[in-house]
Amino acid sequence: MDPLSLGAIVAFSTILVLFSGISVAAGLLVVSAGFLIVFDGASSLNLMPEVFFGKLDNFALLSIPMFIIMGAAIASTRAGADLYEALERWLTRVPGGLVISNLGACALFSAMSGSSPATCAAIGKMGIPEMRKRGYPDSVAAGSIAAGGTLGILIPPSVTMIVYGIATETSIGRLFLAGVLPGLLLVALFMAWSIYSTARSSDGSALIPTSYSWAQRFEILPRVLPFLAIILGVLYAMYGGIATPSETAAVGALLCLVIAMVIYSMWSPVAIWAVLRDSTRESVMILFIIGAAGVFSYMLSSLFITQSIAEWIGGMDVNRWVLMGMINLFLLIAGFFLPPVAVILMAAPILLPIITTAGFDPIWFAVVLTINMEIGLISPPVGLNLYVINGIAPDIKLKTILVGSLPYVGCMVVAIILLCLFPGIATWLPDMIMGAEL
C-alpha cells in the first residue's frame, strides 16, 4: 500500500481509538501494535519494549517530575491567593487594576506551577468573585482567568517545552528563553483587551480602586517573594552555566517543599504525601505518553509514513507561509481534542523535518506550536480550562465563559501573526544569551 494512503488510515484509526475514551498512551500503543502486526509481522513487536524504554532513557526527562513536584508544592498552599492579593494591593490604582492583577497572578502562578487547571482553580477562586463583586462583566471575569491559565505552558519553566525539546532533540535552555518574550507579549495583549472590554461593558464602577496602605502592601510580600526568588534562581542556575535543567529542577522542587512547610506550615505528613502522590501520578502519565509516542513514531518511520509525508509536503509547489498556515490549522484542530503533551509528541517528530526544510527555525516553531496548544485549552469541545472555571463559578453559564474566552483566542492568533512577521520575538533572547546557532 502507498505510504501516504497508509498514513491517512493510521491517522483516522488513531482518532477513532483516542475518541473511544481510552488513555492517550494506551491508544497510541494499541494503534502502533496493530499496524506493526498487519504490515511488518508479529515479530516486529519484539522491538516495542526496547523502543518504549529507550525513549525514556534520557537524563533530561528527570526535570519533568521535578518541575511537577515544584508546581504541586506551590499549588497545595495559599500561594495563588497570596499572589493575587499582593498584585491587587500594588496595582489597585492602575486603571482596570483588578483584571490586570488577575492576569498577572495567572502568568506568575502558571509559570510557578506549570499547570493550567491548577492556575485557573487557584486564581479563579479568589479573582472571579472579587471581579464580579466590583462590577466586572461575567464574561471578562471568567474569560480572563481561563485565558491567563494557559500561560503556564509557554512561560518558563514549562513542561511542554521540555517535552518538545526531548521529542525534537532541541536545546531545552533555548526553548525556555524563547518562551519569555512571547509570554510577555500574550500577557500584554490579554491585559489590553481586558481593560478595553471592561471600559466598554461596565458603567465604570469596576474601575474604582480600593485603597490600601503601604503597610498592607508590604505585609504580604514575604509570603510570595520566596517563590518568585526560586523561579528566578532556577532560571539563573540554568543560564548561568551552574547546573543542568534536571539538576536545577530538583533543587527547585526541594526548596518549594521547604518553603511550603515553613511559610504555610505544611508539616502534616498527609499533606506532603498528597503532593508527592499527585506529582507521581502526573509524572507517570506524561512519561507513559512519551514512551508510547516513541513507539508510535517508530511505527510511522518503520512503515515509511513519516518520510513519505515529509517528502510529499516538501515537494509541494506552495509558498512556505501557506505551508505554515496549513500546519497551524492542523495543530489548532488537534489541540481542540488532545492534550498539549500528546499533540507535541505525536506531531513534532513529523513536522520538524518539514519546517526545517522550509527554512523555519525549530525554536521559533516551538513557540508557535505552544500558542496553538494554548488556544485548545480554552476552545470547545475539550477546552479543559472552560470546565475548570465552570466548576469554580457554576452560576456562570458555560456559554458565557466561552464567549468571554473567544477574544483571548483572537489575542493568541494576533500573537502568532506577530511572531510570523517578527520571528525575533522568540529567537532574539536565546541568541543573545546563548549565542546564535550555526
C-alpha positions in Angstrom: 0.0 0.0 0.0 1.1 3.5 -0.8 2.7 5.1 2.4 0.6 8.2 2.1 -2.6 6.3 1.9 -1.4 4.1 4.8 -0.7 7.3 6.8 -4.3 8.5 6.2 -5.6 5.2 7.5 -3.3 5.4 10.6 -4.4 9.0 11.3 -8.1 8.0 11.0 -7.6 4.9 13.2 -5.7 6.9 15.8 -8.5 9.5 16.0 -11.1 6.7 16.4 -9.2 4.9 19.1 -8.5 8.1 21.1 -12.1 9.2 20.8 -13.2 5.8 22.3 -12.2 7.2 25.8 -9.0 5.1 26.1 -6.0 6.9 27.6 -3.7 8.6 25.1 -0.7 6.4 25.9 -2.6 3.1 25.7 -4.3 4.3 22.5 -1.0 5.1 20.8 0.4 1.7 21.8 -2.7 -0.2 20.5 -2.6 1.6 17.2 1.2 1.1 16.9 1.0 -2.6 17.7 -1.9 -3.2 15.3 -0.3 -1.6 12.3 3.1 -3.2 13.0 1.5 -6.7 13.2 -0.5 -6.2 10.0 2.3 -4.7 7.8 5.5 -5.9 9.5 4.5 -9.1 11.1 4.2 -10.1 14.8 8.0 -10.3 15.1 8.1 -6.5 14.9 6.5 -6.4 18.3 9.8 -7.6 19.8 11.3 -4.2 19.4 8.4 -2.3 21.1 9.6 -2.7 24.7 13.1 -1.6 23.6 11.8 1.5 21.8 9.4 2.3 24.7 12.1 2.2 27.4 14.7 3.7 25.1 12.6 6.8 24.7 12.6 7.1 28.5 16.3 6.6 28.8 17.1 10.4 28.8 18.6 12.3 31.6 16.6 15.4 30.6 13.4 13.6 31.5 14.3 13.9 35.2 13.3 17.5 35.0 9.7 16.7 34.3 8.8 15.1 37.7 10.9 17.6 39.5 9.1 20.6 37.9 5.8 18.9 38.6 6.7 18.4 42.3 7.7 22.1 42.3 4.3 23.1 40.9 2.4 20.7 43.1 4.0 22.1 46.3 3.1 25.6 45.3 -0.5 24.7 44.2 -1.1 22.9 47.5 -0.7 26.1 49.5 -2.3 29.6 49.5 0.4 30.9 47.3 -2.0 31.6 44.5 -4.4 33.5 46.7 -1.5 35.5 48.3 0.0 36.2 44.9 -3.4 37.5 43.7 -3.8 39.7 46.9 -0.3 41.1 46.5 -0.8 42.2 43.0 -4.2 43.6 43.7 -2.8 45.7 46.6 0.1 47.0 44.4 -1.9 47.6 41.2 -5.1 48.9 42.7 -4.5 52.5 41.4 -3.9 51.3 37.9 -6.9 51.7 35.6 -8.6 48.3 35.4 -6.1 47.2 38.1 -8.1 44.2 39.3 -8.2 42.5 35.9 -4.5 43.3 35.4 -3.9 41.8 38.9 -5.7 38.6 37.9 -3.8 38.2 34.6 -0.5 39.0 36.3 -1.2 36.5 39.0 -2.2 33.9 36.4 1.0 34.5 34.5 3.2 34.2 37.6 1.4 31.3 39.2 1.2 29.3 36.0 4.9 29.8 35.5 5.5 28.5 39.0 3.1 25.6 38.8 3.2 24.8 35.1 -0.4 23.7 35.3 -3.3 25.4 33.6 -6.1 23.8 35.6 -4.3 24.5 38.9 -3.8 28.2 37.9 -7.5 28.6 36.9 -8.6 27.0 40.2 -6.1 28.9 42.5 -6.6 32.3 41.0 -10.2 31.9 39.9 -11.4 31.1 43.4 -10.2 34.5 44.6 -10.4 36.6 41.4 -13.7 35.7 39.9 -15.9 36.5 43.0 -13.9 39.7 43.6 -14.2 40.9 40.0 -18.0 40.2 39.9 -18.4 42.0 43.2 -16.6 45.0 41.8 -18.9 45.1 38.7 -16.8 43.4 36.1 -18.8 41.6 33.4 -19.0 37.8 34.0 -17.5 37.2 30.5 -14.4 39.3 31.5 -14.1 37.8 34.9 -14.3 34.2 33.7 -12.6 34.6 30.3 -9.6 36.4 31.6 -8.9 33.7 34.2 -9.4 30.9 31.7 -7.0 32.6 29.2 -4.5 33.5 31.9 -4.3 29.9 33.0 -2.9 28.8 29.6 0.3 30.9 30.0 2.0 28.2 32.1 2.8 26.0 29.1 4.7 28.9 27.4 6.3 31.0 30.2 9.3 29.0 31.6 9.9 26.7 33.3 7.4 24.9 31.0 6.9 21.1 31.0 5.6 21.2 27.4 8.7 22.9 26.3 10.8 20.2 27.9 8.7 17.6 26.1 9.2 19.4 22.7 12.9 19.6 23.4 13.1 15.9 24.1 10.9 14.9 21.1 12.9 17.1 18.6 16.3 16.9 20.4 16.3 20.7 20.7 18.0 22.7 23.5 15.7 23.0 26.5 17.5 26.1 27.6 16.9 27.8 24.3 13.2 26.8 24.4 12.7 28.2 27.9 14.3 31.5 26.8 12.2 31.6 23.6 9.0 31.5 25.6 9.8 34.6 27.7 9.1 37.5 25.3 6.1 35.8 23.6 4.7 35.0 27.0 5.0 38.7 28.0 3.5 39.7 24.6 0.5 37.5 25.3 0.1 38.9 28.8 0.2 42.4 27.4 -2.4 41.6 24.7 -4.6 39.9 27.3 -4.4 42.9 29.6 -5.1 45.4 26.8 -8.2 43.5 25.7 -9.5 43.1 29.3 -9.1 46.8 30.1 -10.9 47.7 26.8 -13.7 45.3 27.2 -14.2 46.3 30.9 -14.4 50.0 30.0 -16.8 49.3 27.1 -19.1 46.9 29.0 -19.2 48.3 32.6 -20.6 51.5 34.0 -17.2 52.5 35.3 -17.7 51.2 38.9 -15.4 48.3 38.2 -12.5 50.8 37.7 -13.0 52.4 41.1 -9.8 51.5 43.1 -9.8 50.1 46.6 -7.4 51.9 49.0 -4.6 50.0 50.6 -2.0 51.4 53.0 1.7 51.0 52.3 1.8 48.7 55.4 -0.8 46.4 53.8 1.1 46.3 50.6 4.4 45.3 52.2 2.8 43.0 54.6 2.0 40.3 52.0 5.3 40.3 50.1 7.2 37.9 52.4 4.7 35.2 51.5 5.1 35.4 47.7 8.7 36.7 47.1 10.4 33.4 48.2 8.6 31.5 45.5 9.4 34.1 42.8 13.0 34.0 44.0 13.1 30.3 43.5 11.9 30.7 39.9 14.5 33.3 39.2 17.1 31.2 40.9 16.2 28.1 38.8 16.5 30.2 35.6 19.7 31.8 36.6 21.3 28.4 37.5 20.4 27.1 34.1 21.6 30.0 32.0 24.5 30.9 34.3 26.0 27.5 33.5 25.8 26.4 37.1 23.6 23.3 36.6 21.6 21.4 34.0 17.8 21.8 33.8 17.3 18.4 35.6 19.6 19.5 38.5 18.1 22.9 38.9 14.6 21.4 38.8 15.5 19.0 41.6 16.8 21.8 43.8 13.8 24.0 42.9 11.4 21.2 43.9 13.1 20.7 47.3 13.1 24.4 48.0 9.4 24.8 47.1 8.6 21.9 49.5 10.7 23.6 52.3 9.1 27.0 51.7 5.6 25.4 51.7 6.4 23.9 55.1 8.0 27.0 56.6 5.7 29.8 55.3 2.4 27.8 55.0 3.0 25.3 57.9 2.6 22.3 55.6 4.1 20.0 58.2 1.4 17.3 58.0 2.8 14.0 56.5 -0.6 13.6 54.9 -0.3 16.9 53.0 3.3 16.2 51.9 2.2 12.7 50.8 -0.6 14.2 48.8 1.9 16.5 47.0 4.2 13.5 46.2 1.3 11.3 45.2 -0.3 13.7 42.8 3.1 14.6 41.3 3.9 10.9 40.8 0.6 10.3 39.1 1.0 13.2 36.7 4.7 12.4 36.0 3.9 8.8 35.2 1.1 9.8 32.9 3.4 12.2 31.0 6.3 9.7 30.8 3.9 6.9 29.7 2.7 9.2 26.9 6.4 10.0 26.0 7.2 6.2 25.8 4.1 5.4 23.8 4.7 8.3 21.4 8.2 6.9 20.8 6.7 3.6 19.8 4.1 5.4 17.6 6.9 7.4 15.9 8.9 4.2 15.4 5.8 2.6 13.7 5.4 5.6 11.4 9.0 5.5 10.5 9.1 1.7 10.1 6.2 1.9 7.6 7.9 4.8 5.8 4.9 7.1 6.6 6.9 9.9 8.2 9.4 10.0 5.3 6.7 9.9 2.7 4.7 12.7 4.3 7.8 14.9 4.6 8.8 14.2 1.0 5.2 14.9 -0.2 4.9 18.2 1.6 8.5 19.2 0.7 7.7 18.7 -3.0 4.5 20.8 -2.9 4.8 23.9 -5.0 3.4 26.2 -2.4 4.7 29.3 -0.6 6.3 28.3 2.7 3.9 30.6 4.6 0.9 28.8 3.0 2.6 25.6 4.3 2.9 27.1 7.8 -0.7 28.2 7.6 -1.7 24.6 6.9 0.5 23.3 9.8 -1.1 25.9 12.1 -4.6 24.8 11.1 -3.7 21.1 11.8 -2.2 22.0 15.2 -5.3 24.1 16.1 -7.7 21.2 15.3 -5.5 18.7 17.1 -5.4 20.9 20.1 -9.2 21.0 20.3 -9.3 17.3 21.0 -5.9 16.2 22.6 -3.8 17.5 25.5 -0.7 19.6 24.5 1.8 16.9 25.5 0.1 14.3 23.3 0.0 16.6 20.3 3.6 17.7 20.7 4.9 14.1 20.9 2.8 12.9 18.0 3.3 15.8 15.7 6.7 17.3 16.4 8.8 14.4 15.0 6.8 14.5 11.8 6.7 18.3 11.4 10.3 19.1 12.4 11.9 18.0 9.1 9.2 19.7 7.2 9.6 23.1 8.9 13.4 23.0 8.8 13.3 22.1 5.1 11.0 25.1 4.5 13.5 27.3 6.3 11.8 27.8 9.6 13.6 27.9 13.0 12.6 24.9 15.2 12.9 27.1 18.3 10.6 29.7 16.8 8.2 26.9 15.7 8.1 25.6 19.3 6.6 28.9 20.4 4.0 28.9 17.6 3.1 25.3 18.3 2.7 26.1 22.1 0.4 29.1 21.4 -1.8 26.8 19.3 -2.0 24.4 22.2 -3.0 27.3 24.5 -5.9 28.0 22.1 -7.0 24.4 22.5 -7.2 24.8 26.3 -9.9 27.5 26.0 -11.7 26.2 23.0 -14.5 23.5 22.8 -15.1 20.6 22.6 -12.5 19.7 25.2 -11.4 23.2 26.5 -10.2 22.0 29.9 -9.9 25.5 31.3 -13.5 26.3 30.5 -14.8 23.4 32.6 -12.5 24.3 35.4 -13.9 27.8 35.5 -17.4 26.5 35.3 -16.7 24.3 38.3 -15.4 27.3 40.3 -18.4 29.5 39.3 -21.2 27.2 38.4 -23.7 30.0 38.2 -21.8 31.4 35.2 -23.0 29.6 32.1 -20.5 27.7 30.1 -21.7 29.7 27.0 -20.8 32.9 28.9 -17.3 31.6 29.7 -16.8 30.5 26.1 -17.9 33.9 24.8 -15.6 35.6 27.3 -12.6 33.5 26.2 -13.0 33.9 22.5 -11.4 37.4 22.4 -8.4 35.9 24.1 -8.2 33.3 21.3 -8.1 36.3 19.0 -5.2 37.7 21.0 -3.3 34.4 20.6 -3.9 34.5 16.8 -2.6 38.1 16.8 0.5 36.8 18.7 1.1 34.1 16.1 0.8 36.6 13.3 3.3 38.9 15.1 5.7 36.0 15.6 5.5 35.3 11.8 6.2 38.9 11.0 8.8 39.4 13.6 10.4 35.9 14.5 13.0 37.7 16.6 10.4 38.0 19.3 11.1 34.3 20.0 14.7 33.9 18.8 16.4 37.2 20.0 16.7 36.3 23.7 18.1 32.8 23.2 20.6 34.1 20.6 21.6 37.0 22.8 22.2 34.9 26.0 23.3 31.5 24.5 24.7 32.7 21.2 23.3 32.2 17.7 23.1 28.7 16.5 25.2 27.8 13.5 
